[in-house]
Amino acid sequence: MNAVAQSDRTRVKLEELDRFSREVLATLGADAHSCDAATRAMLHGSRLGVDSHGIRLLDHYVSVFEGGRVNKAPYPTFLRTYASFGRLDADNGHGALGAYLGMEYAIEMAEAAGIGAVSICNSSHFGPAGAYALEAARKGYIGIAFCNSDSFVRLHGGAERFHGTNPIAMAVPMNQQEPWLLDMATSAIPYNRVKLYQSLGRPLPEATASDGFGRDTLDASLVEMLAPLGGDFGFKGAGLAGMVEIFSAVISGMKLSHEILPMGGPDKQTPRHMGAFTLAIRPDAVVDRKTFDEGMQRYVDALRNSTVREGAGVMAPGDREWAVAQEREAAGVPLDPDTQAAFERLARRYAVKLPWSE
């Protein structure tokens, strides 16, 4: 391949990634709801710069659909247990489908009760937590989403993998501008950052990852587990991970992080029986909407205009993501070489046109 063609492949239009994903998943036999949910979630990640949970996951999702771990045509069922609480059985379908449905039901209950919560069971990897919180904010609600995952983060002072990266996401609608959006792991750094530093031959930041004995290491090649968020005060990150564990697994009756089969392990057949949790709140459940909107605007304006340290700056949660989204909507999404190679394999296998010009 010549240099010009190679350059063309490094940035791919969002709409082409959307098409490619949907066609691949449909060709392998995933139903329309699963194709839509998985693709929407991945494109959320790629559009907003959360590349670890973006379109690069397509190859993995294909493998678990084909292996049987994830149900290609699930039949999710919802049971409303209280006026503002319910349980969604995702039928071992794609985690994004369960999470989007869970948020839909939470919003429906919040419309009448002011707040709605859904415990999701028999789910799978759901990708970027922010996608589901944002779904609520787009409809005028405050949205919160949690999910635990297989163990990769040690406890504060621990020497073994215990919690998953256990993300927390919250999105809040704002009048005539993009929502306030928080989407964070409870580990000090994401594992994809470790892989990036390893590929670049750069030392890791202090207190972010550990070797097999739980000792801090700056050498990415020696990393066997991540550290909890907080450095010397890592008990805070571990505590937050535990909160996510309780909301995701304990309430749903699903597996705890250390009981979940590894996402990238060799077993692609056995369902992982993961849980998740979605919550929606009506902003006008306590104060009128005008008061709420004005309060959020005052808060965000004060935050963005607060005094900063020399050479530094401040941003509201979501500011970086919305800037990345604007840039990528115009210039396309950068694809790493491994993802490009995976797409070429998928295109050959399923006879689907690549998302870039050949």
URFEN-V936052 format. One record per residue. SS is DSSP state (H for helix, E for strand, L for the rest). PHI is phi in degrees with one decimal (* if undefined). D_LAST is the distance of its C-alpha to the last C-alpha in Angstrom with 1 decimal. Layout:
SS_PHI_D_LAST ; SS_PHI_D_LAST
This chain:
L_*_8.7 ; L_-77.4_10.1 ; H_-65.1_11.9 ; H_-65.8_10.3 ; H_-62.7_6.7 ; H_-61.6_9.0 ; H_-63.5_11.1 ; H_-60.4_8.7 ; H_-81.6_8.5 ; H_-75.3_12.3 ; E_-127.2_13.2 ; E_-125.7_12.2 ; L_-64.0_14.3 ; H_-58.6_17.2 ; H_-66.6_17.0 ; H_-73.5_13.5 ; H_-63.5_14.9 ; H_-60.4_17.9 ; H_-60.6_16.3 ; H_-60.2_14.3 ; H_-60.9_17.6 ; H_-62.8_19.8 ; H_-68.8_18.0 ; H_-62.6_17.9 ; H_-65.2_21.5 ; H_-67.7_22.7 ; H_-65.8_21.3 ; L_-78.0_23.2 ; L_110.6_26.3 ; L_-69.4_27.0 ; L_-72.6_29.0 ; H_-61.5_28.1 ; H_-65.8_30.3 ; H_-68.6_28.7 ; H_-58.4_25.1 ; H_-65.8_26.2 ; H_-65.4_28.2 ; H_-61.4_25.8 ; H_-68.2_22.9 ; H_-58.5_25.3 ; H_-65.5_26.6 ; H_-63.1_23.4 ; H_-69.2_22.2 ; H_-58.1_25.6 ; H_-61.1_25.2 ; H_-67.7_21.7 ; H_-67.0_23.0 ; H_-93.0_26.2 ; L_86.2_25.1 ; L_-91.7_26.5 ; H_-66.3_23.4 ; H_-62.2_25.5 ; H_-120.7_25.9 ; L_-101.7_22.6 ; H_-65.8_19.4 ; H_-63.6_19.5 ; H_-77.8_22.3 ; H_-56.3_20.2 ; H_-59.7_20.0 ; H_-64.9_23.7 ; H_-62.4_24.5 ; H_-59.3_22.8 ; H_-64.6_25.0 ; H_-83.1_28.2 ; H_-65.9_27.7 ; H_-67.7_27.1 ; H_-72.8_30.0 ; L_102.7_32.3 ; L_-59.1_33.3 ; L_-108.5_32.0 ; L_-68.7_33.2 ; L_-71.8_30.5 ; L_-137.0_33.0 ; L_-74.3_35.7 ; L_-124.4_38.8 ; L_-65.0_39.7 ; E_-128.5_43.4 ; E_-115.5_45.2 ; E_-122.5_48.8 ; E_-83.7_50.6 ; E_-91.3_53.2 ; E_-142.7_54.8 ; L_-56.8_54.6 ; L_-128.1_51.8 ; E_-141.9_50.5 ; E_-153.4_48.6 ; E_-126.6_46.8 ; E_-112.0_43.4 ; E_-92.1_42.6 ; L_-81.7_38.9 ; L_56.6_39.2 ; L_57.2_36.9 ; L_-82.5_34.0 ; L_-62.5_31.2 ; H_-59.9_32.8 ; H_-66.4_31.1 ; H_-63.3_32.5 ; H_-61.5_35.9 ; H_-70.2_35.8 ; H_-63.3_34.8 ; H_-63.8_37.4 ; H_-58.0_39.9 ; H_-69.6_39.5 ; H_-60.2_39.8 ; H_-67.2_43.1 ; H_-62.3_44.2 ; H_-64.2_43.7 ; H_-59.4_45.6 ; H_-72.0_48.5 ; H_-65.6_48.5 ; H_-58.7_48.8 ; H_-93.8_52.2 ; H_-104.2_53.4 ; L_91.4_51.9 ; E_-148.6_50.0 ; E_-142.9_48.0 ; E_-132.7_46.9 ; E_-131.8_45.0 ; E_-93.6_45.1 ; E_-107.6_42.1 ; E_-121.6_42.5 ; E_52.0_40.5 ; E_-109.7_37.3 ; L_-147.0_34.4 ; L_-51.2_32.1 ; L_-107.2_31.7 ; L_78.7_29.3 ; L_-77.6_30.1 ; L_-58.8_33.8 ; H_-61.1_33.5 ; H_-60.6_31.5 ; H_-84.9_34.6 ; H_-63.5_37.1 ; H_-66.1_35.0 ; H_-56.8_35.2 ; H_-68.3_38.9 ; H_-61.9_38.9 ; H_-62.2_36.7 ; L_-101.4_39.5 ; L_93.5_42.3 ; E_-112.3_43.3 ; E_-78.6_43.4 ; E_-120.3_41.2 ; E_-133.8_41.4 ; E_-139.8_39.4 ; E_-130.0_40.1 ; E_-158.5_38.7 ; L_-87.7_39.7 ; L_-150.6_37.5 ; L_-63.9_38.0 ; L_-58.9_40.1 ; L_-153.2_38.6 ; E_-119.8_41.0 ; E_-76.1_44.5 ; L_-77.3_47.6 ; L_-66.1_49.3 ; L_84.6_51.2 ; L_-85.5_49.6 ; L_-131.6_48.2 ; L_-149.4_46.0 ; E_-65.0_43.1 ; E_-131.8_44.7 ; E_-83.7_42.9 ; L_-82.1_39.2 ; L_-73.0_37.5 ; L_33.0_39.1 ; E_-74.4_37.6 ; E_-122.8_39.6 ; E_-132.1_38.1 ; E_-146.6_40.0 ; E_-130.5_39.0 ; E_-128.0_41.6 ; E_-68.2_41.2 ; E_-130.7_42.0 ; L_-70.0_43.1 ; L_60.0_40.6 ; E_-156.8_38.2 ; E_-64.9_35.9 ; E_-63.9_37.7 ; E_-69.4_39.2 ; E_-137.8_37.0 ; E_-110.5_37.8 ; E_-143.2_35.5 ; E_-139.9_36.7 ; L_-84.0_37.0 ; L_-96.9_40.6 ; E_-90.6_39.5 ; L_-63.4_39.7 ; L_-144.6_36.0 ; L_-79.0_33.1 ; H_-64.8_32.0 ; H_-63.1_28.5 ; H_-69.0_30.3 ; H_-61.6_31.9 ; H_-64.0_28.7 ; H_-64.2_27.4 ; H_-63.8_30.6 ; H_-64.6_30.5 ; H_-66.2_27.1 ; H_-89.6_28.4 ; L_68.0_31.8 ; L_-103.9_33.7 ; L_-71.3_36.9 ; L_-73.6_37.0 ; L_-63.4_39.3 ; L_-60.8_42.8 ; L_57.8_43.9 ; L_-115.4_40.5 ; E_-152.1_40.0 ; E_-134.7_42.3 ; L_-83.6_42.5 ; L_-67.3_43.8 ; L_-103.3_47.3 ; L_81.9_46.6 ; L_-86.5_47.0 ; E_-57.1_44.9 ; L_-138.9_42.4 ; L_-99.2_40.2 ; L_-91.7_38.2 ; H_-60.3_35.1 ; H_-71.7_35.0 ; H_-99.3_38.5 ; L_-71.1_37.8 ; L_-117.1_39.0 ; E_-160.8_39.6 ; E_-94.5_39.3 ; L_-90.1_42.3 ; E_-70.2_43.4 ; L_-56.4_43.1 ; L_124.6_46.0 ; H_58.7_46.6 ; H_-64.0_50.3 ; H_-112.1_50.7 ; L_-63.9_48.1 ; H_-61.8_50.5 ; H_-69.4_49.3 ; H_-64.1_45.6 ; H_-63.7_46.9 ; H_-65.4_49.1 ; H_-63.8_46.3 ; H_-61.2_44.3 ; H_-64.4_47.4 ; H_-59.7_47.7 ; H_-62.4_44.1 ; H_-58.8_45.1 ; H_-66.7_48.2 ; H_-64.6_46.5 ; H_-84.5_43.5 ; H_-103.3_45.2 ; H_-66.8_49.0 ; L_-63.5_49.3 ; L_-85.6_46.9 ; L_76.5_48.4 ; L_-95.5_45.1 ; L_-74.9_44.4 ; L_-74.3_45.0 ; H_-52.2_42.3 ; H_-74.0_43.8 ; H_-101.6_44.0 ; L_-81.9_40.4 ; L_-59.3_38.1 ; L_-59.3_35.5 ; L_-56.5_32.2 ; L_-97.2_30.3 ; L_-71.4_33.0 ; L_-72.1_32.7 ; L_-81.3_34.4 ; L_-104.5_31.9 ; L_-105.5_34.5 ; L_-82.6_37.3 ; L_-57.8_37.3 ; L_-94.7_38.0 ; L_48.4_40.4 ; E_-94.7_39.5 ; E_-112.5_41.2 ; E_-155.9_40.3 ; E_-148.6_42.2 ; E_-126.6_41.7 ; E_-140.9_44.2 ; E_-128.8_44.5 ; E_-130.5_47.3 ; E_-76.3_48.4 ; H_-60.6_48.9 ; H_-95.2_51.9 ; H_-72.4_53.6 ; L_-121.4_56.0 ; L_-116.2_55.8 ; L_-68.0_54.8 ; H_-62.6_51.2 ; H_-62.2_52.2 ; H_-64.3_53.9 ; H_-62.1_50.9 ; H_-59.6_48.4 ; H_-67.0_50.7 ; H_-65.2_51.2 ; H_-63.7_47.5 ; H_-66.5_47.0 ; H_-61.5_50.0 ; H_-62.3_48.7 ; H_-68.8_45.2 ; H_-61.8_46.5 ; H_-64.0_49.1 ; H_-62.9_46.5 ; H_-67.9_44.1 ; L_-101.6_47.1 ; L_-72.3_48.8 ; L_-64.9_49.8 ; L_-117.9_47.3 ; L_-69.3_47.9 ; L_-58.7_47.3 ; L_78.6_43.7 ; L_-119.5_42.6 ; L_-154.1_41.7 ; L_-127.1_41.9 ; L_-139.1_39.6 ; L_-77.0_40.3 ; L_-52.9_38.3 ; L_102.6_35.0 ; H_-57.9_35.0 ; H_-63.8_32.3 ; H_-63.5_30.2 ; H_-69.4_30.5 ; H_-66.6_29.6 ; H_-63.6_26.4 ; H_-59.5_25.6 ; H_-62.9_26.1 ; H_-67.0_23.9 ; H_-75.5_21.0 ; H_-62.9_21.4 ; H_-88.4_20.8 ; H_-102.8_18.3 ; L_95.1_16.5 ; E_-101.5_16.9 ; E_-72.7_16.3 ; L_-113.4_15.0 ; L_-75.0_16.6 ; H_-57.4_15.2 ; H_-64.7_17.1 ; H_-68.6_15.7 ; H_-58.9_12.0 ; H_-64.4_13.2 ; H_-63.3_15.2 ; H_-63.8_12.5 ; H_-63.6_10.6 ; H_-64.1_14.1 ; H_-65.6_14.9 ; H_-62.6_12.0 ; H_-66.8_13.1 ; H_-65.9_16.7 ; H_-107.7_16.9 ; L_53.0_14.5 ; L_-115.8_12.9 ; L_-65.8_9.6 ; L_-62.3_7.9 ; L_-82.7_9.1 ; L_-130.4_6.4 ; L_-74.8_3.8 ; L_-92.4_0.0
